[in-house]
Every structure is written in C-alpha cells, then in structure tokens.
C-alpha cells in the first residue's frame, strides 16, 4: 500500500534523515528558474528542521545558499548556523563572515533575514543575540505546527468517512489560511503530497483540492501541481484529471512552466535546456511537454 495520510511528517524519517548533498550548486539551479529550494535529489524541499543541531545541511555553503531561499522561514533558520559559526571564529575568517552577512543584508529576499543579518553584524555575532533570534523563530513556527497536527486529524476523519468532501475542503482552506507564512513550505508541501499519494483519500477529495491549488499564487501553485504530476507511482486517473484541469483553467504559459518543471524533475533536464524552452513559443511547446509529463511517463 502507498503511504497513508496518517503519518506526521514532522517526526518522519522523510524529513529528519541526514542529507549528504551540498546545496550550493543546486541552489543556483533552483534560483535560475525561480523555484523554491529542494534538496539536490529533488525528493523534497528544504525545511527549517534541516538547520537544527546535528543536521548536515548546517554546513556553511548549504546554509549560505538557503539564506537566499524563497521560503522566508527556511531562510531565517539557515541564517542561525552561520551566525553561530561566525561567533566562534576570529581574524581573517571572521572578516569573511562579516562580508557574507553584509551581502545577505543587502541581497536576501526576506526582509526579516536582512534585518536579522544586520542585527548579528551590529552585535558582532554575540551568541545571546543569535539565541534570541532562534527563540523568536521557534515562537513563529510552533503555533503553526500545532495547527498542522490538528489538520492531520481532519484527514483521518475524511478517511473514516466522518467528514464530507466539502467539509474537508473547507478545513483545508482554513488550515492554509491559518498557517500561511508561518509554516515552512517544505512541510506544507509534504502534507499535501501525502494526501495525493494516499490510496485512502478518495479521488473526489483530491480533485477538490486540485481546484483550490489552482487559485494559489503562481509560484506556489507551480511547485505543488508539479509535485502531483512528478510523483512516482501517481494514480493515472488523478494525473490525467490534473492535466486536463490545468489545461482548461490556466494560461498556456503557466501550463508550459508546470510541464517543464515536471520534465526537469523526472528526467533531470538541464537548467539551460529548461531556460531555452521557457523562451520558446508556449503554444508550440505545449503538446510535446504535455506528452513528457503524461501519466504514462510516471508509472
């Protein structure tokens, strides 16, 4: 049986296992095509937990790359190990960290990351200040994760047929609204992926969620829909429904971007080729890309 919806990704080996890849080069690839940051093998997105004590992603190059992630909570979490590392060194190495934090202050996507980088610089990487920032981040994430665990119970109710599809959709929208901006994208995505891969969740409930995902902001929508179409072993009927719906409801350019990203994730199409195709005529590319991303290629 495929993975069910009842496991909590926050305690799952899928999110907690050590990761051996260095993200620096992979970050550049994701950045070129405007993506959220995944780990190098594309199996999941980087999450805040990856930068806790003992995590291999706390390596300097990986953390520095992740500070520029489009996920603001992940970016803030990645800033912390850099600050702790800078607090322990002196001399020329400290100068390098100061130059890095100056760059972060000027260039990071997140206002909070830029502010926190500036604060660390001003206080000369004082550990007490970094611990305070760490506590602030935890205070932002913990309530959202508690709300997330409440939503897991809603999924259990759906599987047990104790809640209707429309009721489930309403609970999903309430959950999304409650955690928007406070639960890192990787964990949110993992939750949605488990719903779509579970054989226990009825197809009509999955269809209702797809219709809602199409209303999400374009970048988030592209990542989530792409995940559905690129999952190994995805239900063929669901994949065909998703392809039909996006082609009916979205502009051709948005559809092409989704199919390109599916191709990138499933065939390891080079980023250069990806960019070349994005610049081509979307209408001309749509049929070819749709075939590449078809359910027959996902079995």
Steps between C-alpha positions, in 0.01 A plus 500: 500500500617851428575735785188598687408843632533408865874544547627829638774635270642702790618176659548299179833372373407664170568838657744410775756280322848649464574639156842461342458740209646847500236745383718776360502391134144374514386832644633677192295270277182558700566874511539527124147374440338674798430190708467420866814322616500120497772266616723392215318177412165685473335263749375783722537869578745635754330557836581695816584179689796444267690772684460371852779354711679212330344547156738464206332790322652729760822497297603851410449478124157338536385748761629795298308378196183443702507850645397610152213251486160629393359342816551772765485263798757266349719800421479622859581153635801474268633832628540362853779243444693765305469736795607236750799408282602866470477543879764230550774630270735798482745668265482464123226237516283742698557759228362256244188446707451871542522539121247217457256656747542836330398332173205331670389831647499656155371214285286243685140466380352516850470828691531307827821330387653832397402654836635206699825495302544867578429436869761224517758723337429793732535279808820333368328160482434494873362156583231637731355702212504199268326288766235771531440491125481121516233524769304754295500265202381213717219717631387566144512137387364310802137626490479426127630148553246440772230609253654265246468204736135592553452477123640146503196402706275651232667271244435202726133603519481514121649151467253371759214671310416715802527821299372588152718601207366856517569507874852374438558769238381767744732364771790498253440864410474596867823312573677672210383843610604436859854388416571724200842655552554316831560138391796438274409409144677164506287362784181644350589340166578168666156498660330562165715238325395235753134580436538456125704179525274328753262237366284560806406855398212492247559632150223760522668651809829520312321663207349762730848581632646530150231756414602703806874470424438664162396816688830519692771755405676392177835395649343291777240357261771396255699316766201317651341397169839389370544277804171327428595428139858393571440261790606146414204264499240776489145384425448527122144623529603779737796600280276517194242704691769747610635535145152557360409754767814710472474509122139620532550753780852643464668711236717305255817654640418382853423149371827489309694604810337217699578241233856630467555464873353148495746414224785660695416296810435166331761496223760738648473732204781753526419844631639648177258295293222593740574871451518459121158336495354772719606754239341303218143534375275356777238384249755306299650337809176405676422175318854365530532591865157361580611166357819511708294561814223255416395224743662238274835653584434488874436133553 
